[in-house]
Amino acid sequence: MVCATSRVCTTRLEVEANAVVADPGPTTAPIPVRALRRCGRRFRSMKNILLVKMSSLGDIIHNFPVATDLRRNVPEARIHWVVEEQYVSLVELHPAVDRILPFALRRWRKQLVRSGSWREFAAFRRTLREADYEAIIDTQGLMKSAWVASMARGPRYGFGAGTAREPLAARLYDTTFEFAPAVHKIQRYRAVAARAIGYPIEEQFEYGIRVPADAPRVAAEPWCVIFHSTARAAKLWIESRWVEVGRALAGAGLACVLAWGSQEERARSERIAREVPGAVVAPKLSIPELAAVISRSRVVLGVDTGLMHLAAALAVPVVGVFTDSNPIDACPIGNGPTAYRGMIGVPPSVPEVLDAVREVAPELRLP
């Protein structure tokens, strides 16, 4: 379960499996076996655990193994999850989550003068405080997530000032944990939960999500999916290179399905599709529908976007294309074959990406 093309990432993940962190201290040192035995009865009898991971799509996907770990180690606990309202359908894919608490901060910010926004926020706060939580686990590390965690009732766990994306957030947690920068996000999140509750981290992990059995018929099978868009323009790959890759995939007998979210992304999909034989611009799809389409794909290629990580979570062959983000702590990993090419400031070439496709899907006969 590693990034197949990076020795560095492989090494880090082997270390992360043992939850090694930077600057060990009272709150970050490995949990002694005796301590685990002493607290075993306590954590197995926990009733309520709250996860605070509100966005973005990729970060939420990386937090899914936490829910899986909790269900395995604390089977009787009810797992609640606070998430931005637009990602509710994504969290619904995980059967271990008993209750989802939608948070509409983005919408409320735009409608501060409306009394309805304040009533909705008051209702959210009441709902959040209904349960007494044995552990409130914030793996977001932002002031807004720490603020939400502080409204709930129970001990709060999160990142220390050296790890949190917004260091001030650490002041709102009761217990904090620090991690080396190269530790993959998934293992950071898993380690915070494991140390908060008191169970050992297993080397192997599962995302644990379930997708609809029937996928929308977006193209004639077999197909591949290309995620060429992302919210940050610097992460994009040159369109002409996507065209070259798409033509190679079409030459291997695959219909290239081009996904999109905004009208700008749709226009980019249409431009690429016009240059690639048999390519299809997907219709507007919900997250569950898109997950079902991904699950039927022969291979998925994508820039550093949440949907590329969703493909890794679904164990299909994945190639990540990195141009302006660090793949060391964000490379695609899952139970299927994964690879990536490129790094910050060094976009990959077309031959490099096609080489990665051959690596994760050797049965394809690329020209």
Protein Blocks (a to p, Z undefined) as FASTA:
>chain_A
ZZfkbmklmmmmmmmmnopaehiafklgccdfklmmmmmmmmmmpfbdcdddfbdfklmm
mmmmmmmmmmmmmmmbccdddddfklmmmmmmpmklmbdcddfklmmmmmmmpmklmmmm
mmmmmmmmmpccfbdcdfkopaklmmmmmmpgcddddddfklomblmlmmmpfbdcdddf
klcfklmmmmmmmmmnopacdfbdcekiacdfbdcdfbccddddddfbdfblklpccfkl
mmmmmmmmmmnopacddddfblmlmmmmmmmmmmpghiacdddddfklmmmmmmmpfbdc
ddddfklmmmmmnopacddddfkbcfklmcccdfbdcddeddehiacdfklmmmmmmmmm
mmbccZZ
